Amino acid sequence: NMRCFETMGAGALLISDSGNYPAPMRDGETMVVYEQPQDALDRIEQQLDSGTWDEIGRAGNRAIREEYSKKRQFERFLELV
């Protein structure tokens, strides 16, 4: 889902339902996941209360920029050809 990449690329905190995500998207490190829809508000409140939302958002931004940079994409391309 492009929303995930866009959110993290903008440095905002990504809060999303649990599922299969690419390696840079790690719960509690670069994003926050919830199991049930009714848990989403609790996870948001936890992040606001603890103040970790900004730290996780910045970590997510770094992870996306490192993993999906033009340089990294070109390196992957060269591995394929």
PALUMTOR-784973 format. One record per residue: residue in three letters; z, y negated, x of N, C-alpha, C, O in turn. Coordinates in nm, 4 decimals, decimal comma. Each point is the difference from the previous one (the first is absolute). Layout:
Ala; Z; Y; X; Z; Y; X; Z; Y; X; Z; Y; X
...
***
This chain:
Asn; 0,0000; 0,1173; 0,0842; 0,0000; -0,1173; -0,0842; 0,0000; -0,1239; 0,0889; 0,0915; -0,0190; 0,0802
Met; -0,1912; -0,0633; -0,0936; -0,0127; -0,1187; 0,0851; 0,1173; -0,0955; -0,0158; 0,0318; -0,0750; 0,0922
Arg; 0,0323; 0,0771; -0,2074; 0,1158; -0,0868; -0,0232; 0,1051; 0,0202; 0,1082; 0,0628; -0,0962; 0,0443
Cys; -0,0434; 0,2194; -0,0020; 0,1000; 0,0304; 0,1032; -0,0364; -0,0671; 0,1318; 0,0850; -0,0623; 0,0636
Phe; -0,2108; 0,0748; -0,0225; -0,0452; -0,0608; 0,1250; 0,0057; -0,1521; -0,0080; 0,0396; -0,0662; 0,0959
Glu; -0,0790; 0,0112; -0,2094; 0,0008; -0,1454; -0,0171; 0,1418; -0,0551; 0,0038; 0,0255; -0,1027; 0,0629
Thr; 0,0662; 0,1703; -0,1297; 0,1393; -0,0447; -0,0032; 0,0595; 0,0002; 0,1396; 0,0581; -0,0993; 0,0439
Met; -0,0729; 0,2115; 0,0258; 0,0559; 0,0104; 0,1346; -0,0729; -0,0922; 0,0972; 0,0623; -0,0582; 0,0888
Gly; -0,1926; 0,0447; -0,1046; -0,0765; -0,0890; 0,0862; 0,0416; -0,1450; -0,0143; -0,0134; -0,0785; 0,0939
Ala; 0,0638; 0,0428; -0,2107; 0,0475; -0,1362; -0,0242; 0,1443; -0,0196; 0,0455; 0,0515; -0,1117; -0,0035
Gly; 0,0139; 0,2200; 0,0461; 0,1382; -0,0099; 0,0460; 0,1025; 0,0036; -0,1114; 0,1177; -0,0280; 0,0223
Ala; -0,1621; 0,0624; -0,1419; 0,0925; 0,0095; -0,1130; 0,0599; 0,1403; -0,0063; -0,0567; 0,0947; 0,0545
Leu; 0,1688; -0,0821; -0,1198; 0,0637; 0,1305; -0,0169; -0,0776; 0,0811; -0,1028; -0,0199; -0,0443; -0,1131
Leu; -0,0236; 0,1626; 0,1528; -0,0674; 0,0914; -0,0912; 0,1041; 0,0915; -0,0620; 0,0702; 0,0721; 0,0710
Ile; -0,0601; -0,0748; -0,2033; 0,0844; 0,0929; -0,0750; -0,0940; 0,0774; -0,0902; -0,0680; -0,0579; -0,0847
Ser; 0,0644; 0,1900; 0,1033; -0,0970; 0,0811; -0,0724; 0,0600; 0,1350; -0,0363; 0,1025; 0,0410; 0,0545
Asp; -0,1680; 0,0269; -0,1471; 0,0459; 0,1328; -0,0398; -0,0209; 0,0986; 0,1147; -0,0855; -0,0206; 0,0862
Ser; 0,1640; 0,1269; -0,0864; -0,0116; 0,0987; 0,1073; -0,1340; 0,0711; -0,0099; -0,0561; 0,0150; -0,1085
Gly; 0,0069; 0,0275; 0,2207; -0,1289; 0,0676; 0,0045; -0,0429; 0,0212; 0,1429; 0,0797; -0,0137; 0,0928
Asn; -0,2043; 0,0467; -0,0756; -0,0559; 0,0197; 0,1337; -0,0588; -0,1314; 0,0492; -0,0902; -0,0565; -0,0618
Tyr; 0,1422; 0,0094; 0,1728; -0,0457; -0,1254; 0,0581; -0,0424; 0,0234; 0,1444; 0,0465; 0,0950; 0,0629
Pro; -0,1341; -0,1800; -0,0091; -0,0376; 0,0119; 0,1407; 0,1222; -0,0160; 0,0913; 0,1024; -0,0552; -0,0402
Ala; -0,1152; 0,1035; 0,1612; 0,1111; 0,0028; 0,0958; 0,0744; -0,1327; 0,0173; 0,1226; 0,0024; 0,0110
Pro; -0,1898; -0,1180; -0,0079; 0,0753; -0,1243; 0,0203; 0,0909; -0,0383; -0,1174; 0,0839; -0,0891; 0,0129
Met; -0,1003; 0,1552; -0,1250; 0,0787; -0,0332; -0,1189; 0,1167; 0,0975; -0,0114; -0,0143; 0,1117; -0,0496
Arg; 0,1323; -0,1580; 0,0978; 0,1186; 0,0850; 0,0060; 0,1140; -0,0625; -0,0804; 0,0357; -0,1162; 0,0197
Asp; 0,0194; 0,1945; -0,1090; 0,1086; -0,0471; -0,0862; 0,1187; -0,0458; 0,0836; 0,0464; 0,0709; 0,0893
Gly; 0,0014; -0,1903; -0,1202; 0,1164; -0,0549; 0,0675; -0,0294; -0,0651; 0,1331; 0,0870; -0,0653; 0,0575
Glu; -0,2087; 0,0819; -0,0074; -0,0389; -0,0608; 0,1273; -0,1062; -0,1075; -0,0192; 0,0148; -0,1128; 0,0470
Thr; -0,1219; 0,1492; -0,1165; -0,1104; -0,0944; -0,0201; -0,0307; -0,0230; -0,1475; -0,0856; -0,0818; -0,0340
Met; 0,1548; 0,1534; -0,0530; -0,0160; -0,0141; -0,1448; 0,1220; 0,0617; -0,0676; 0,0838; 0,0610; 0,0664
Val; -0,0739; -0,0763; -0,1955; 0,1089; 0,0593; -0,0786; -0,0628; 0,0755; -0,1161; -0,0862; -0,0528; -0,0701
Val; 0,1301; 0,1770; 0,0501; -0,0532; 0,0787; -0,1113; 0,1100; 0,0314; -0,1003; 0,1187; -0,0002; 0,0326
Tyr; -0,1606; 0,0266; -0,1533; 0,0906; 0,0436; -0,1057; -0,0581; 0,1257; -0,0628; -0,1213; 0,0212; 0,0007
Glu; 0,2095; 0,0616; -0,0549; -0,0420; 0,1270; -0,0599; -0,0409; -0,0164; -0,1463; -0,1043; 0,0500; -0,0421
Gln; 0,1863; -0,1193; -0,0338; -0,0230; -0,0185; -0,1434; -0,0219; -0,1486; -0,0284; 0,0610; -0,0845; 0,0656
Pro; -0,1464; 0,0515; -0,1616; -0,0250; -0,1409; -0,0306; 0,1276; -0,0804; -0,0253; 0,0084; -0,1166; 0,0387
Gln; 0,0902; 0,1779; -0,1030; 0,1233; -0,0731; -0,0291; 0,0804; -0,0303; 0,1264; 0,0908; -0,0830; -0,0038
Asp; -0,1225; 0,1485; 0,1155; 0,0689; -0,0249; 0,1267; -0,0575; -0,1195; 0,0758; 0,0624; -0,0491; 0,0941
Ala; -0,1788; 0,0025; -0,1332; -0,0668; -0,1084; 0,0727; 0,0864; -0,1253; 0,0052; 0,0134; -0,0609; 0,1061
Leu; 0,0448; 0,0216; -0,2178; 0,0828; -0,1201; -0,0027; 0,1202; 0,0146; 0,0920; 0,0369; -0,0955; 0,0684
Asp; 0,0248; 0,2133; -0,0652; 0,1134; 0,0239; 0,0899; -0,0410; -0,0181; 0,1457; 0,0729; -0,0608; 0,0785
Arg; -0,1890; 0,1136; -0,0428; -0,0464; -0,0121; 0,1389; -0,0281; -0,1460; 0,0353; 0,0283; -0,0435; 0,1117
Ile; -0,0837; -0,0318; -0,2063; -0,0254; -0,1425; 0,0234; 0,1317; -0,0736; 0,0198; 0,0139; -0,0791; 0,0934
Glu; 0,0823; 0,1046; -0,1805; 0,1303; -0,0660; 0,0116; 0,0691; 0,0362; 0,1307; 0,0621; -0,0859; 0,0625
Gln; -0,0719; 0,2120; -0,0201; 0,0592; 0,0416; 0,1278; -0,0589; -0,0804; 0,1155; 0,0727; -0,0450; 0,0886
Gln; -0,2027; 0,0276; -0,0898; -0,0658; -0,0740; 0,1076; 0,0404; -0,1471; -0,0007; 0,0227; -0,0589; 0,1057
Leu; -0,0139; 0,0005; -0,2226; 0,0401; -0,1403; -0,0090; 0,1447; -0,0187; 0,0421; 0,0323; -0,0956; 0,0704
Asp; 0,0552; 0,1862; -0,1129; 0,1420; -0,0103; 0,0332; 0,0266; 0,0219; 0,1486; 0,0831; -0,0688; 0,0593
Ser; -0,1527; 0,1637; 0,0003; 0,0247; 0,0331; 0,1409; -0,0736; -0,0934; 0,0956; 0,0366; -0,0107; 0,1170
Gly; -0,1384; -0,0557; -0,1658; -0,0778; -0,0891; 0,0847; -0,1004; 0,0708; 0,0892; -0,0621; -0,0632; 0,0854
Thr; 0,0454; 0,1931; -0,1037; -0,0923; 0,0749; 0,0859; -0,1453; -0,0114; -0,0442; -0,0896; 0,0464; 0,0705
Trp; 0,0652; -0,1070; -0,1853; -0,1368; -0,0108; -0,0504; -0,0918; -0,0702; 0,0995; -0,1152; 0,0398; 0,0173
Asp; 0,1656; -0,1434; 0,0475; -0,0819; -0,0761; 0,0938; -0,0299; 0,0822; 0,1255; -0,1130; 0,0008; 0,0489
Glu; 0,2136; 0,0672; 0,0020; -0,0168; 0,0836; 0,1191; -0,1005; 0,1129; -0,0254; -0,0875; 0,0256; 0,0827
Ile; 0,1004; 0,0408; -0,1966; -0,0921; 0,1090; -0,0341; -0,1409; -0,0550; -0,0225; -0,0981; 0,0622; 0,0408
Gly; 0,0879; -0,1771; -0,1047; -0,1310; -0,0623; -0,0201; -0,0686; -0,0327; 0,1316; -0,1200; 0,0231; 0,0152
Arg; 0,1957; -0,0768; 0,0802; -0,0569; -0,0311; 0,1314; -0,0388; 0,1267; 0,0751; -0,1035; 0,0044; 0,0665
Ala; 0,1875; 0,0992; -0,0775; -0,0315; 0,1279; 0,0650; -0,1268; 0,0607; -0,0594; -0,0823; 0,0559; 0,0725
Gly; 0,0668; -0,0670; -0,2028; -0,1209; 0,0492; -0,0652; -0,1234; -0,0746; 0,0469; -0,1052; 0,0597; 0,0226
Asn; 0,1188; -0,1899; -0,0084; -0,1113; -0,0809; 0,0478; -0,0398; 0,0406; 0,1413; -0,1186; 0,0150; 0,0292
Arg; 0,2167; 0,0030; 0,0585; -0,0293; 0,0437; 0,1371; -0,0698; 0,1360; 0,0008; -0,0974; 0,0207; 0,0723
Ala; 0,1488; 0,0715; -0,1538; -0,0570; 0,1353; -0,0039; -0,1457; -0,0027; -0,0444; -0,0839; 0,0686; 0,0585
Ile; 0,0537; -0,1462; -0,1601; -0,1377; -0,0090; -0,0492; -0,0901; -0,0654; 0,1038; -0,1114; 0,0464; 0,0244
Arg; 0,1597; -0,1539; 0,0364; -0,0814; -0,0693; 0,1006; -0,0272; 0,0880; 0,1217; -0,1089; -0,0052; 0,0572
Glu; 0,2066; 0,0853; -0,0176; -0,0191; 0,0883; 0,1154; -0,0908; 0,1178; -0,0347; -0,0938; 0,0301; 0,0737
Glu; 0,1213; 0,0353; -0,1841; -0,0728; 0,1216; -0,0353; -0,1434; -0,0267; -0,0450; -0,0885; 0,0826; 0,0223
Tyr; 0,0657; -0,1960; -0,0847; -0,1315; -0,0278; -0,0573; -0,0691; -0,1211; 0,0622; -0,0868; -0,0612; -0,0624
Ser; 0,1248; 0,0271; 0,1833; -0,0658; -0,1114; 0,0691; -0,1455; 0,0364; 0,0297; -0,0368; 0,1175; 0,0011
Lys; -0,0444; -0,2186; 0,0228; -0,1409; 0,0245; 0,0348; -0,0086; 0,0853; 0,1262; -0,0838; 0,0898; 0,0094
Lys; 0,1707; -0,1182; 0,0875; 0,0002; 0,0764; 0,1244; 0,0293; 0,1476; -0,0272; -0,0684; 0,0884; 0,0515
Arg; 0,1699; -0,0636; -0,1320; 0,0376; 0,1392; -0,0312; -0,1109; 0,0699; -0,0784; -0,0282; 0,1174; 0,0242
Gln; -0,0337; -0,1871; -0,1162; -0,1099; 0,0582; -0,0764; -0,1176; 0,0347; 0,0915; -0,0642; 0,1037; -0,0172
Phe; 0,0363; -0,1908; 0,1142; -0,1087; 0,0269; 0,0934; 0,0331; 0,1208; 0,0879; -0,0875; 0,0821; 0,0275
Glu; 0,2118; -0,0708; 0,0162; 0,0417; 0,1165; 0,0788; -0,0206; 0,1287; -0,0791; -0,0475; 0,0998; 0,0543
Arg; 0,0825; -0,1019; -0,1800; -0,0204; 0,1176; -0,0854; -0,1489; 0,0320; -0,0159; -0,0410; 0,1161; 0,0010
Phe; -0,0370; -0,2204; -0,0156; -0,1445; 0,0190; -0,0111; -0,0548; 0,0687; 0,1250; -0,0797; 0,0933; -0,0098
Leu; 0,1225; -0,1397; 0,1269; -0,0475; 0,0587; 0,1251; 0,0424; 0,1459; 0,0137; -0,0713; 0,0798; 0,0608
Glu; 0,1855; -0,0449; -0,1163; 0,0446; 0,1393; 0,0031; -0,0916; 0,0895; -0,0830; -0,0151; 0,1187; 0,0290
Leu; -0,0450; -0,1757; -0,1311; -0,0868; 0,0771; -0,0889; -0,1406; 0,0199; 0,0552; -0,0647; 0,1010; -0,0278
Val; 0,0179; -0,1976; 0,1060; -0,1390; 0,0090; 0,0481; -0,0098; 0,0531; 0,1409; -0,1101; 0,0130; 0,0535
***
